[in-house]
């Protein structure tokens, strides 16, 4: 039974789940060459969070390079690496981390397949620049012969009734009945205080973000590895879809949370936000906070401004 699967603290190809309570480089040394189908992670952004020691940018890049080099070694020839990062902030100026990490992957011979923009609407509000509402995932492959399956991650068509208007297929439906390609801008809520997946980790990423990579870049029983595991999201996404999952985490409290979440997933009781669930629209939901309390417009007049205009005709 799936809930009887053990969680090992060491990487073994005979196991299905491995959570290493320590440095990721120590875990990676135990992983055989070419054994991992997907490396997916969100490393520390070097901005001074509780789980990281802020370094100067060069030391941070050197540290990342050491981890990335080992990840490339363990990656299968058909495998993918997805590195999800934000911005490093230096004296108020931002430095996009994907731009400074790209040369590391390139120098190791990897090819970038996508630079995916993850857009969300909640976060800190800035006073001296526009508030940041996106992060990036840079997807690299080890070879031209990489595995990619679009069908499991297609999203609903916007115009499913659209037809070809000319050519040999004129009059036939032009949309793929399985759905459309989600593109490289993904609108997925981030994990904030009211999110169903929220733990005490300050920068937890949502399961559905990783599910897209797991479903499109791996097959069942493939290994998914996250060198900076945090609270176990990548492993949860892996075992949710019958893959094997491994990761490393140095902070004991996050290791414990990861174990608890994985056990809940194995038992079928972990609450996660479903893939492709529509983003919450407060106006459609009738949220009263949409009514502005300031200005000279009365609440009833404000509501009328928000109403959709009706079309009238004379008879």
C-alpha positions as CSV (number, residue, x, y, z in Angstrom):
1,X,0.0,0.0,0.0
2,X,1.2,3.5,-0.8
3,X,0.9,4.8,2.8
4,X,3.3,2.0,3.9
5,X,6.2,3.5,1.8
6,X,9.2,4.3,4.1
7,X,11.0,7.6,4.1
8,X,14.7,7.0,4.0
9,X,17.3,9.4,5.3
10,X,19.7,8.3,2.6
11,X,19.5,8.1,-1.2
12,X,19.1,4.5,-2.4
13,X,17.9,3.6,-5.9
14,X,15.9,0.8,-4.3
15,X,13.8,3.3,-2.2
16,X,11.0,5.6,-3.4
17,X,11.5,8.6,-0.9
18,X,14.7,10.0,0.5
19,X,14.9,13.0,2.8
20,X,18.5,13.8,3.7
21,X,18.8,16.0,6.9
22,X,21.9,17.9,5.9
23,X,23.8,19.7,3.2
24,X,22.7,19.0,-0.4
25,X,26.2,18.5,-1.6
26,X,26.6,15.6,0.9
27,X,23.4,14.1,-0.5
28,X,24.4,14.6,-4.1
29,X,27.7,12.7,-3.5
30,X,25.7,9.6,-2.8
31,X,23.6,9.8,-6.0
32,X,24.8,7.8,-9.0
33,X,25.6,9.4,-12.3
34,X,22.7,9.9,-14.8
35,X,20.1,8.6,-12.3
36,X,17.8,11.6,-11.9
37,X,15.2,12.5,-14.5
38,X,14.2,15.9,-13.0
39,X,16.0,18.3,-10.7
40,X,13.6,21.0,-9.6
41,X,14.3,23.5,-6.8
42,X,14.0,26.9,-5.4
43,X,17.4,27.7,-3.8
44,X,18.0,30.5,-1.3
45,X,17.9,34.0,-2.9
46,X,20.7,35.3,-0.7
47,X,18.4,38.0,0.9
48,X,19.0,37.1,4.5
49,X,16.1,34.8,5.3
50,X,16.3,32.7,8.5
51,X,17.4,29.6,6.5
52,X,20.4,31.3,4.8
53,X,23.5,33.2,5.6
54,X,23.7,36.3,3.3
55,X,26.9,36.2,1.2
56,X,28.4,38.6,-1.2
57,X,27.2,37.9,-4.7
58,X,30.3,36.2,-6.0
59,X,30.4,33.7,-3.1
60,X,26.7,33.0,-3.6
61,X,27.3,32.3,-7.3
62,X,30.2,30.1,-6.5
63,X,28.1,28.2,-4.0
64,X,25.3,27.7,-6.5
65,X,27.8,26.6,-9.2
66,X,29.1,23.8,-7.0
67,X,25.5,22.5,-6.4
68,X,24.5,22.9,-10.1
69,X,27.6,21.0,-11.3
70,X,26.7,18.1,-9.1
71,X,23.1,18.2,-10.3
72,X,24.2,18.0,-13.9
73,X,26.3,15.0,-13.0
74,X,23.4,13.0,-11.6
75,X,21.0,14.1,-14.3
76,X,20.0,11.6,-16.9
77,X,20.6,12.3,-20.6
78,X,16.9,12.8,-21.2
79,X,16.5,14.8,-18.0
80,X,15.7,18.4,-17.1
81,X,16.8,20.9,-14.5
82,X,14.3,23.6,-13.4
83,X,15.8,26.4,-11.2
84,X,13.2,28.7,-9.7
85,X,14.6,32.0,-8.5
86,X,13.7,35.6,-7.7
87,X,15.8,38.7,-7.2
88,X,18.9,39.4,-5.1
89,X,18.6,42.9,-3.5
90,X,21.8,44.9,-3.0
91,X,21.4,48.2,-1.3
92,X,17.9,48.7,-2.8
93,X,18.9,47.6,-6.3
94,X,17.6,44.3,-7.7
95,X,19.7,41.8,-9.5
96,X,17.7,39.0,-11.3
97,X,19.3,35.8,-10.2
98,X,18.4,33.9,-13.3
99,X,20.6,36.2,-15.4
100,X,23.6,35.7,-13.2
101,X,23.1,31.9,-12.9
102,X,22.5,31.3,-16.6
103,X,26.2,31.2,-17.5
104,X,26.8,28.4,-15.0
105,X,24.3,26.2,-16.8
106,X,25.5,27.3,-20.2
107,X,29.2,26.6,-19.4
108,X,28.2,23.1,-18.3
109,X,26.7,22.4,-21.7
110,X,23.0,22.6,-20.9
111,X,20.5,24.2,-23.2
112,X,17.7,26.5,-22.0
113,X,14.3,25.4,-23.2
114,X,12.2,28.0,-21.4
115,X,12.3,31.0,-19.1
116,X,9.0,30.7,-17.4
117,X,7.5,33.6,-15.6
118,X,5.6,32.7,-12.4
119,X,3.1,35.5,-11.7
120,X,1.3,35.9,-8.4
121,X,-0.7,38.8,-6.9
122,X,0.3,38.7,-3.2
123,X,3.5,39.9,-1.7
124,X,5.4,42.7,0.0
125,X,4.5,46.3,-1.1
126,X,7.4,48.5,-2.1
127,X,7.5,52.2,-1.6
128,X,10.4,53.2,-3.9
129,X,9.8,50.8,-6.8
130,X,7.0,48.8,-8.3
131,X,6.1,45.8,-6.1
132,X,7.5,42.5,-7.3
133,X,4.8,40.1,-8.4
134,X,6.7,37.4,-10.4
135,X,9.7,35.0,-10.2
136,X,11.3,33.0,-12.9
137,X,11.9,29.3,-13.5
138,X,14.8,28.6,-15.9
139,X,14.4,25.1,-17.6
140,X,17.5,23.4,-19.0
141,X,18.1,20.0,-20.6
142,X,21.2,17.9,-20.8
143,X,20.7,16.9,-24.4
144,X,18.5,17.5,-27.5
145,X,16.9,14.1,-26.8
146,X,15.0,15.2,-23.7
147,X,11.7,13.9,-22.4
148,X,8.7,16.3,-22.7
149,X,5.0,15.4,-22.6
150,X,2.7,18.4,-23.0
151,X,-0.6,16.6,-22.8
152,X,-0.9,16.1,-18.9
153,X,-0.4,19.8,-18.3
154,X,-2.6,21.3,-21.0
155,X,-5.1,23.9,-19.8
156,X,-8.7,24.6,-21.0
157,X,-9.1,26.3,-24.4
158,X,-10.2,29.9,-24.3
159,X,-12.3,29.4,-27.5
160,X,-13.0,25.7,-27.8
161,X,-15.5,26.3,-30.6
162,X,-13.0,28.0,-32.9
163,X,-12.8,26.6,-36.4
164,X,-10.5,26.8,-39.4
165,X,-11.9,29.5,-41.7
166,X,-9.9,28.6,-44.8
167,X,-7.7,25.8,-46.3
168,X,-8.3,22.1,-46.5
169,X,-9.6,22.0,-42.9
170,X,-12.1,24.8,-43.2
171,X,-15.1,24.3,-41.0
172,X,-13.2,21.8,-38.7
173,X,-12.5,22.6,-35.1
174,X,-9.0,24.1,-34.8
175,X,-8.4,23.5,-31.1
176,X,-6.8,20.5,-29.5
177,X,-9.6,18.7,-27.6
178,X,-7.1,17.9,-24.8
179,X,-6.6,21.7,-24.1
180,X,-3.9,24.2,-25.0
181,X,-0.3,24.7,-24.2
182,X,-0.1,26.7,-20.9
183,X,2.6,29.0,-22.3
184,X,5.5,30.4,-20.4
185,X,3.6,32.8,-18.1
186,X,2.0,30.8,-15.3
187,X,-0.5,32.5,-13.0
188,X,-0.5,30.4,-9.8
189,X,-1.1,31.9,-6.3
190,X,1.9,31.9,-4.1
191,X,1.7,30.4,-0.6
192,X,0.7,33.1,1.8
193,X,-1.2,33.1,5.1
194,X,-4.6,32.0,3.8
195,X,-3.2,29.4,1.4
196,X,-4.4,25.8,2.1
197,X,-0.7,24.6,2.0
198,X,0.8,27.2,4.3
199,X,3.4,26.1,6.8
200,X,5.8,28.2,8.9
201,X,8.4,28.4,6.1
202,X,8.5,32.0,4.8
203,X,9.2,31.2,1.1
204,X,7.3,28.0,0.4
205,X,6.3,27.3,-3.1
206,X,3.0,25.7,-4.2
207,X,2.6,22.1,-5.1
208,X,0.8,22.8,-8.4
209,X,3.8,24.8,-9.6
210,X,6.0,21.7,-9.3
211,X,3.3,19.3,-10.5
212,X,3.5,20.9,-14.0
213,X,7.2,20.0,-14.2
214,X,6.7,16.5,-12.7
215,X,3.9,15.6,-15.2
216,X,5.5,17.1,-18.3
217,X,9.2,16.2,-17.7
218,X,9.1,12.8,-16.0
219,X,7.4,9.4,-16.4
220,X,6.0,7.3,-13.6
221,X,8.7,5.8,-11.3
222,X,11.3,8.4,-12.4
223,X,13.4,10.2,-9.8
224,X,12.7,13.8,-8.9
225,X,15.3,15.5,-6.8
226,X,15.3,18.9,-5.0
227,X,18.6,19.9,-3.5
228,X,17.0,22.7,-1.4
229,X,13.9,20.8,-0.2
230,X,12.5,23.1,2.4
231,X,9.1,21.7,3.6
232,X,9.0,18.9,1.0
233,X,6.9,20.4,-1.8
234,X,8.9,18.8,-4.6
235,X,8.7,15.3,-3.1
236,X,5.0,15.8,-2.4
237,X,4.4,16.6,-6.1
238,X,6.5,13.6,-7.1
239,X,4.7,11.0,-5.0
240,X,1.4,12.5,-5.8
241,X,1.9,11.3,-9.4
242,X,3.7,8.0,-8.7
243,X,7.2,9.3,-9.1
244,X,10.2,8.8,-6.7
245,X,11.3,11.8,-4.7
246,X,14.5,12.9,-2.9
247,X,15.8,16.1,-1.3
248,X,18.1,17.6,1.3
249,X,17.3,20.1,4.0
250,X,19.6,21.4,6.7
251,X,17.0,22.9,9.1
252,X,15.5,20.2,11.5
253,X,12.2,22.0,11.8
254,X,11.7,22.0,8.0
255,X,12.8,18.4,7.8
256,X,10.1,17.5,10.3
257,X,7.5,19.5,8.4
258,X,8.6,17.8,5.1
259,X,8.2,14.3,6.8
260,X,4.7,15.3,8.1
261,X,3.5,16.6,4.8
262,X,4.8,13.6,2.9
263,X,3.2,11.2,5.3
264,X,-0.1,13.0,4.9
265,X,0.2,12.8,1.1
266,X,0.9,9.1,1.4
267,X,-2.2,8.8,3.6
268,X,-4.3,10.8,1.1
269,X,-5.1,13.6,3.6
270,X,-2.7,16.4,2.7
271,X,-4.6,19.5,1.6
272,X,-3.2,21.0,-1.6
273,X,-4.6,23.5,-4.1
274,X,-5.8,21.6,-7.2
275,X,-4.0,22.1,-10.5
276,X,-5.8,24.5,-12.9
277,X,-8.2,25.8,-10.2
278,X,-9.2,29.3,-11.3
279,X,-7.5,32.1,-9.5
280,X,-9.8,33.7,-6.9
281,X,-11.6,36.7,-8.3
282,X,-12.9,38.9,-5.3
283,X,-15.3,40.8,-7.5
284,X,-17.0,37.7,-8.9
285,X,-17.1,36.3,-5.3
286,X,-18.9,39.4,-4.1
287,X,-16.2,40.3,-1.6
288,X,-17.3,43.4,0.3
289,X,-13.7,44.6,0.6
290,X,-13.9,45.6,-3.1
291,X,-15.9,48.6,-2.1
292,X,-13.6,51.6,-1.5
293,X,-14.3,53.4,1.8
294,X,-12.8,56.7,0.6
295,X,-13.9,59.4,-1.8
296,X,-17.2,61.2,-2.3
297,X,-19.0,58.3,-4.0
298,X,-21.6,56.6,-1.8
299,X,-21.4,52.7,-1.5
300,X,-24.5,52.3,-3.7
301,X,-23.0,54.6,-6.4
302,X,-19.7,52.7,-6.1
303,X,-21.4,49.4,-6.7
304,X,-23.2,50.8,-9.7
305,X,-19.8,51.7,-11.2
306,X,-18.6,48.1,-10.8
307,X,-21.7,46.6,-12.4
308,X,-21.5,45.4,-16.0
309,X,-23.3,47.7,-18.3
310,X,-26.6,46.3,-19.7
311,X,-27.5,46.6,-23.4
312,X,-30.8,48.3,-24.1
313,X,-32.8,48.5,-27.2
314,X,-35.9,50.4,-28.2
315,X,-39.0,48.5,-29.4
